[in-house]
Each structure stands twice: as C-alpha cells, then as structure tokens.
Amino acid sequence: MKPKAMIRIVVDCAMTVLLMLLMASELLGRFAHEWIGTAMFILFILHHILNRRWTKSLLRGRYTPYRMLQTVSAALVLFTMCCSLVGALIMSRHVFAFLPIHGGRSFGRVAHLIGAYWGFVLMAFHLGIHWNGMLAVGRRMVKPSQTRSRILRILAAVMALYGVYAFFARSIPQYMFLRTRFVFFDYEEPIIFFFFDYLAVMISFAWLGFYAARAAQRGTKIKMREKEAAKMQERKAAKMQK
C-alpha cells in the first residue's frame, strides 16, 4: 500500500475516534473537549489536503448521481464543521480564550449545537458513502473470507437497527432541530454505554450512506447502459439507411 493511502486511512480513523469523543463533551470535561475539537479541525484540514485532487476536479467532468451524492454530502459536512468552529471560537474558555471575542455566547451555543449533531450524522453518512473504498483497502490487507464477511454484515445490520433506537433514545433529533438547546448527560451512567449508543447511531447513518451510494452507482450504470443501447440503435438505423 502506498504511504499516502496509509496516511489517509490513519487520518480518517483518527477523525472517527475523535468524533465519538467530541460527542461526550461534558463527560470528558470542557478542557479536554476543546483540545479534542482542535485536533479534529487540524485533521479535517489535513483530510482535505490529502484529497485536494478531488476538490480541484469539482468543476470538471460530468456529474453522475453518485458524484452528486458525494459532493453534496461533502459540502454539508464542511458547512457543519464551519458552524462548529464558529461556535467553538465564541464559547472557548481554554484553547482560544486569548481571542478578543466578547458576547454572542447564545449564538455560539446554537451554532455549535447544530454543527455538532448535524455534523455527527452527516459525517457518518459520508463515511458510509466511501465504505466500498475502505473495504477494498481492507481486502488488500486481510485475506477475504465469506464466513467473516457474513458475520460482519449481520453484526452491522444488528448495530444499525439498534442505532435507530439509540438515535431517538439519546434525543439526538431534539438537538439537531433545536427543540432543546441544552444537551443532557447522565453522569451516573457508565461512559461505555454512551459510546456504544453513539457508535450504533454512527453505524446506522453509515449504513444509510453505503446503500444510498450503491443506489446512486446503480442509477449511473443504468443510464450508461441506456445511452449505449441508444447509440447501438442509432448505428443500426444508420446501417439500414445505407
């Protein structure tokens, strides 16, 4: 495997872990939360540097359903990251406390809340869109096994179904749509339960992204076949006229 590809995998895995840690903000403490968020933002920039070829090609070529899904997903993730950053800068008490920002904490809380929870969902969805690529890398590193693949699919399906329950049980829609502006944390609950539920929610939206990508790719293939069939008919018609 090329070093650049390995770096991409490490960066993406690190971002996934940090995303989970960020959702447990009050459980880990504000000081840790701010530094984890700063690390996440640095990795986010590095992620885009490593994928700069994709960014440069945005205005080139034809947009297939899959490419449109990929682009819209990336744009929404970028928007949520910007919301989180703006809110973080306004409310920072540690890492960015030196900035001359006064007031606006109410706006900062709302921006950060929207960015955090919509970002969590959209990043999981975005991860699912690219899951095929990650599986291809995994097959190069580990010898494929049908039995192992079936077991992993069953586990993923079970976790995704549980994730739907956890999504509502953890009141995530309320935070996403600002039905409440204060996130509830149960400090008496073992933190492993919290992370398990949020991991399940992440798997649910990754699962959704994975199948949305497959549907978009199938749509692209069908359109290509239709175009090829139309060209064949045109050629046949041209030969008949001759």
C-alpha positions as a Markdown table, in Angstrom:
| # | Residue | x | y | z |
|---|---|---|---|---|
| 1 | Met | 0.0 | 0.0 | 0.0 |
| 2 | Lys | 1.3 | 3.5 | -0.9 |
| 3 | Pro | 2.3 | 5.7 | 2.1 |
| 4 | Lys | -0.2 | 8.4 | 1.1 |
| 5 | Ala | -3.1 | 5.9 | 1.1 |
| 6 | Met | -2.0 | 4.7 | 4.5 |
| 7 | Ile | -1.9 | 8.2 | 5.8 |
| 8 | Arg | -5.4 | 8.8 | 4.5 |
| 9 | Ile | -6.7 | 5.7 | 6.4 |
| 10 | Val | -4.9 | 6.7 | 9.6 |
| 11 | Val | -6.3 | 10.3 | 9.4 |
| 12 | Asp | -9.9 | 9.0 | 8.7 |
| 13 | Cys | -9.8 | 6.5 | 11.5 |
| 14 | Ala | -8.4 | 9.2 | 13.9 |
| 15 | Met | -11.2 | 11.6 | 12.9 |
| 16 | Thr | -13.8 | 8.9 | 13.5 |
| 17 | Val | -12.4 | 8.3 | 17.0 |
| 18 | Leu | -12.2 | 12.0 | 17.8 |
| 19 | Leu | -15.8 | 12.5 | 16.6 |
| 20 | Met | -17.0 | 9.9 | 19.1 |
| 21 | Leu | -15.0 | 11.6 | 21.9 |
| 22 | Leu | -16.4 | 15.0 | 20.9 |
| 23 | Met | -20.0 | 13.9 | 21.4 |
| 24 | Ala | -19.1 | 13.1 | 25.1 |
| 25 | Ser | -18.2 | 16.8 | 25.7 |
| 26 | Glu | -19.4 | 17.2 | 29.3 |
| 27 | Leu | -18.4 | 13.7 | 30.3 |
| 28 | Leu | -14.8 | 14.3 | 29.4 |
| 29 | Gly | -14.7 | 17.9 | 30.5 |
| 30 | Arg | -14.6 | 21.2 | 28.6 |
| 31 | Phe | -10.8 | 21.5 | 28.7 |
| 32 | Ala | -10.4 | 18.0 | 27.0 |
| 33 | His | -13.3 | 18.8 | 24.7 |
| 34 | Glu | -11.7 | 21.9 | 23.3 |
| 35 | Trp | -8.3 | 20.3 | 22.7 |
| 36 | Ile | -10.0 | 17.3 | 21.0 |
| 37 | Gly | -12.0 | 19.6 | 18.9 |
| 38 | Thr | -8.8 | 21.5 | 17.9 |
| 39 | Ala | -7.2 | 18.2 | 16.9 |
| 40 | Met | -10.3 | 17.3 | 14.9 |
| 41 | Phe | -10.2 | 20.5 | 13.0 |
| 42 | Ile | -6.5 | 20.0 | 12.2 |
| 43 | Leu | -7.2 | 16.5 | 10.9 |
| 44 | Phe | -10.1 | 17.9 | 8.9 |
| 45 | Ile | -7.8 | 20.3 | 7.1 |
| 46 | Leu | -5.2 | 17.5 | 6.6 |
| 47 | His | -8.0 | 15.3 | 5.2 |
| 48 | His | -8.8 | 18.0 | 2.6 |
| 49 | Ile | -5.1 | 18.5 | 1.7 |
| 50 | Leu | -4.8 | 14.7 | 1.1 |
| 51 | Asn | -7.9 | 14.8 | -1.1 |
| 52 | Arg | -7.1 | 18.1 | -2.9 |
| 53 | Arg | -7.3 | 16.4 | -6.3 |
| 54 | Trp | -10.9 | 15.7 | -5.7 |
| 55 | Thr | -11.5 | 19.3 | -4.7 |
| 56 | Lys | -9.7 | 20.6 | -7.8 |
| 57 | Ser | -11.9 | 18.5 | -10.1 |
| 58 | Leu | -15.2 | 19.8 | -8.8 |
| 59 | Leu | -15.8 | 22.0 | -11.8 |
| 60 | Arg | -14.6 | 19.3 | -14.3 |
| 61 | Gly | -16.4 | 16.3 | -15.8 |
| 62 | Arg | -19.9 | 15.1 | -15.8 |
| 63 | Tyr | -21.9 | 14.8 | -12.6 |
| 64 | Thr | -23.4 | 11.3 | -12.1 |
| 65 | Pro | -25.9 | 10.5 | -9.4 |
| 66 | Tyr | -23.1 | 9.1 | -7.3 |
| 67 | Arg | -20.8 | 12.1 | -7.8 |
| 68 | Met | -23.7 | 14.4 | -6.9 |
| 69 | Leu | -24.4 | 12.5 | -3.7 |
| 70 | Gln | -20.7 | 12.5 | -2.8 |
| 71 | Thr | -20.3 | 16.3 | -3.5 |
| 72 | Val | -23.5 | 17.3 | -1.6 |
| 73 | Ser | -22.5 | 15.2 | 1.4 |
| 74 | Ala | -19.0 | 16.7 | 1.5 |
| 75 | Ala | -20.4 | 20.2 | 1.2 |
| 76 | Leu | -22.8 | 19.7 | 4.1 |
| 77 | Val | -20.1 | 18.2 | 6.3 |
| 78 | Leu | -18.0 | 21.3 | 5.5 |
| 79 | Phe | -20.8 | 23.6 | 6.5 |
| 80 | Thr | -21.4 | 21.8 | 9.8 |
| 81 | Met | -17.7 | 22.0 | 10.5 |
| 82 | Cys | -17.7 | 25.7 | 10.0 |
| 83 | Cys | -20.7 | 26.0 | 12.3 |
| 84 | Ser | -18.9 | 24.1 | 15.0 |
| 85 | Leu | -15.8 | 26.1 | 14.6 |
| 86 | Val | -17.6 | 29.5 | 14.8 |
| 87 | Gly | -19.4 | 28.3 | 17.9 |
| 88 | Ala | -16.3 | 26.9 | 19.5 |
| 89 | Leu | -14.3 | 30.2 | 18.9 |
| 90 | Ile | -17.1 | 32.2 | 20.6 |
| 91 | Met | -17.5 | 29.9 | 23.6 |
| 92 | Ser | -13.9 | 28.8 | 24.1 |
| 93 | Arg | -12.7 | 29.2 | 27.7 |
| 94 | His | -9.3 | 27.5 | 27.2 |
| 95 | Val | -7.7 | 26.9 | 23.8 |
| 96 | Phe | -9.0 | 30.1 | 22.2 |
| 97 | Ala | -9.6 | 32.2 | 25.3 |
| 98 | Phe | -7.0 | 34.7 | 24.1 |
| 99 | Leu | -9.2 | 35.8 | 21.2 |
| 100 | Pro | -10.8 | 39.2 | 21.7 |
| 101 | Ile | -14.4 | 37.9 | 21.4 |
| 102 | His | -17.0 | 39.4 | 23.7 |
| 103 | Gly | -20.6 | 38.4 | 23.8 |
| 104 | Gly | -22.5 | 36.3 | 21.3 |
| 105 | Arg | -22.5 | 33.2 | 23.5 |
| 106 | Ser | -26.2 | 32.4 | 22.8 |
| 107 | Phe | -25.5 | 32.4 | 19.1 |
| 108 | Gly | -22.3 | 30.4 | 19.6 |
| 109 | Arg | -24.1 | 27.8 | 21.6 |
| 110 | Val | -26.7 | 27.4 | 18.8 |
| 111 | Ala | -24.2 | 27.3 | 16.0 |
| 112 | His | -22.0 | 24.7 | 17.9 |
| 113 | Leu | -25.0 | 22.6 | 18.8 |
| 114 | Ile | -26.3 | 22.5 | 15.1 |
| 115 | Gly | -22.8 | 21.9 | 13.8 |
| 116 | Ala | -22.0 | 19.1 | 16.3 |
| 117 | Tyr | -25.1 | 17.0 | 15.9 |
| 118 | Trp | -25.8 | 17.5 | 12.2 |
| 119 | Gly | -22.1 | 17.1 | 11.7 |
| 120 | Phe | -22.1 | 13.8 | 13.6 |
| 121 | Val | -24.9 | 12.4 | 11.4 |
| 122 | Leu | -23.6 | 13.7 | 8.1 |
| 123 | Met | -20.0 | 12.6 | 8.8 |
| 124 | Ala | -21.3 | 9.1 | 9.5 |
| 125 | Phe | -23.4 | 9.2 | 6.3 |
| 126 | His | -20.3 | 10.5 | 4.4 |
| 127 | Leu | -18.2 | 7.6 | 5.8 |
| 128 | Gly | -20.8 | 5.2 | 4.5 |
| 129 | Ile | -20.6 | 6.6 | 1.0 |
| 130 | His | -16.9 | 5.8 | 0.9 |
| 131 | Trp | -17.2 | 2.4 | 2.7 |
| 132 | Asn | -16.7 | 0.4 | -0.5 |
| 133 | Gly | -13.3 | 2.1 | -0.9 |
| 134 | Met | -12.4 | 1.2 | 2.7 |
| 135 | Leu | -13.5 | -2.4 | 2.2 |
| 136 | Ala | -11.3 | -2.6 | -0.9 |
| 137 | Val | -8.3 | -1.5 | 1.2 |
| 138 | Gly | -9.2 | -4.0 | 3.9 |
| 139 | Arg | -9.3 | -6.8 | 1.4 |
| 140 | Arg | -5.7 | -6.0 | 0.4 |
| 141 | Met | -4.6 | -6.1 | 4.0 |
| 142 | Val | -6.6 | -9.1 | 5.2 |
| 143 | Lys | -7.4 | -12.2 | 3.1 |
| 144 | Pro | -11.2 | -12.1 | 2.3 |
| 145 | Ser | -13.4 | -14.7 | 4.0 |
| 146 | Gln | -17.0 | -15.4 | 3.1 |
| 147 | Thr | -17.8 | -16.5 | 6.6 |
| 148 | Arg | -16.2 | -13.5 | 8.2 |
| 149 | Ser | -18.0 | -11.2 | 5.7 |
| 150 | Arg | -21.4 | -12.7 | 6.6 |
| 151 | Ile | -20.8 | -12.4 | 10.3 |
| 152 | Leu | -19.7 | -8.8 | 10.0 |
| 153 | Arg | -22.7 | -7.9 | 7.8 |
| 154 | Ile | -25.1 | -9.5 | 10.4 |
| 155 | Leu | -23.4 | -7.6 | 13.2 |
| 156 | Ala | -23.5 | -4.3 | 11.2 |
| 157 | Ala | -27.2 | -4.9 | 10.5 |
| 158 | Val | -28.0 | -5.5 | 14.2 |
| 159 | Met | -26.0 | -2.5 | 15.3 |
| 160 | Ala | -27.7 | -0.3 | 12.6 |
| 161 | Leu | -31.1 | -1.4 | 13.8 |
| 162 | Tyr | -30.2 | -0.7 | 17.4 |
| 163 | Gly | -28.7 | 2.6 | 16.3 |
| 164 | Val | -32.2 | 3.7 | 15.1 |
| 165 | Tyr | -33.5 | 3.1 | 18.7 |
| 166 | Ala | -30.4 | 4.9 | 20.2 |
| 167 | Phe | -30.9 | 7.9 | 17.9 |
| 168 | Phe | -34.2 | 8.6 | 19.5 |
| 169 | Ala | -33.4 | 7.4 | 23.0 |
| 170 | Arg | -30.5 | 9.8 | 23.2 |
| 171 | Ser | -32.7 | 12.7 | 22.0 |
| 172 | Ile | -30.5 | 13.4 | 19.1 |
| 173 | Pro | -33.3 | 14.8 | 16.8 |
| 174 | Gln | -34.2 | 17.3 | 19.6 |
| 175 | Tyr | -30.6 | 18.7 | 19.5 |
| 176 | Met | -30.5 | 18.7 | 15.7 |
| 177 | Phe | -33.7 | 20.6 | 15.3 |
| 178 | Leu | -33.1 | 22.8 | 18.4 |
| 179 | Arg | -36.1 | 21.6 | 20.3 |
| 180 | Thr | -33.8 | 22.0 | 23.3 |
| 181 | Arg | -30.6 | 24.0 | 23.4 |
| 182 | Phe | -29.0 | 22.1 | 26.3 |
| 183 | Val | -27.7 | 18.6 | 26.0 |
| 184 | Phe | -28.5 | 16.2 | 28.7 |
| 185 | Phe | -25.7 | 13.9 | 30.1 |
| 186 | Asp | -26.3 | 11.2 | 32.7 |
| 187 | Tyr | -23.1 | 11.4 | 34.8 |
| 188 | Glu | -24.1 | 8.3 | 36.7 |
| 189 | Glu | -24.2 | 6.2 | 33.6 |
| 190 | Pro | -21.1 | 4.2 | 32.7 |
| 191 | Ile | -19.4 | 6.1 | 29.8 |
| 192 | Ile | -19.1 | 2.8 | 27.8 |
| 193 | Phe | -22.9 | 2.8 | 27.4 |
| 194 | Phe | -22.8 | 6.3 | 26.0 |
| 195 | Phe | -20.1 | 5.4 | 23.4 |
| 196 | Phe | -21.8 | 2.2 | 22.5 |
| 197 | Asp | -25.1 | 4.0 | 21.7 |
| 198 | Tyr | -23.4 | 6.7 | 19.7 |
| 199 | Leu | -21.3 | 4.1 | 17.8 |
| 200 | Ala | -24.6 | 2.3 | 16.9 |
| 201 | Val | -26.1 | 5.6 | 15.7 |
| 202 | Met | -22.9 | 6.2 | 13.6 |
| 203 | Ile | -23.2 | 2.7 | 12.1 |
| 204 | Ser | -26.9 | 3.4 | 11.2 |
| 205 | Phe | -26.1 | 6.5 | 9.2 |
| 206 | Ala | -23.0 | 4.9 | 7.7 |
| 207 | Trp | -25.3 | 2.0 | 6.6 |
| 208 | Leu | -27.7 | 4.5 | 5.1 |
| 209 | Gly | -24.9 | 6.3 | 3.2 |
| 210 | Phe | -23.5 | 2.9 | 2.0 |
| 211 | Tyr | -26.8 | 1.9 | 0.4 |
| 212 | Ala | -27.5 | 5.4 | -0.9 |
| 213 | Ala | -24.2 | 5.2 | -2.7 |
| 214 | Arg | -24.9 | 1.8 | -4.1 |
| 215 | Ala | -28.3 | 3.0 | -5.4 |
| 216 | Ala | -26.7 | 6.1 | -7.0 |
| 217 | Gln | -24.0 | 3.9 | -8.6 |
| 218 | Arg | -26.7 | 1.5 | -10.0 |
| 219 | Gly | -28.5 | 4.5 | -11.4 |
| 220 | Thr | -25.4 | 5.7 | -13.1 |
| 221 | Lys | -24.8 | 2.2 | -14.6 |
| 222 | Ile | -28.4 | 2.0 | -15.9 |
| 223 | Lys | -28.1 | 5.4 | -17.5 |
| 224 | Met | -24.8 | 4.4 | -19.2 |
| 225 | Arg | -26.4 | 1.2 | -20.5 |
| 226 | Glu | -29.4 | 3.1 | -21.8 |
| 227 | Lys | -27.0 | 5.5 | -23.6 |
| 228 | Glu | -25.0 | 2.6 | -25.1 |
| 229 | Ala | -28.2 | 0.9 | -26.2 |
| 230 | Ala | -29.4 | 4.2 | -27.8 |
| 231 | Lys | -26.1 | 4.5 | -29.7 |
| 232 | Met | -26.3 | 0.9 | -30.9 |
| 233 | Gln | -29.8 | 1.6 | -32.2 |
| 234 | Glu | -28.6 | 4.7 | -34.0 |
| 235 | Arg | -25.8 | 2.8 | -35.6 |
| 236 | Lys | -28.1 | 0.0 | -36.7 |
| 237 | Ala | -30.5 | 2.6 | -38.1 |
| 238 | Ala | -27.7 | 4.3 | -40.0 |
| 239 | Lys | -26.6 | 1.0 | -41.5 |
| 240 | Met | -30.1 | 0.2 | -42.6 |
| 241 | Gln | -30.4 | 3.5 | -44.4 |
| 242 | Lys | -27.2 | 2.8 | -46.2 |
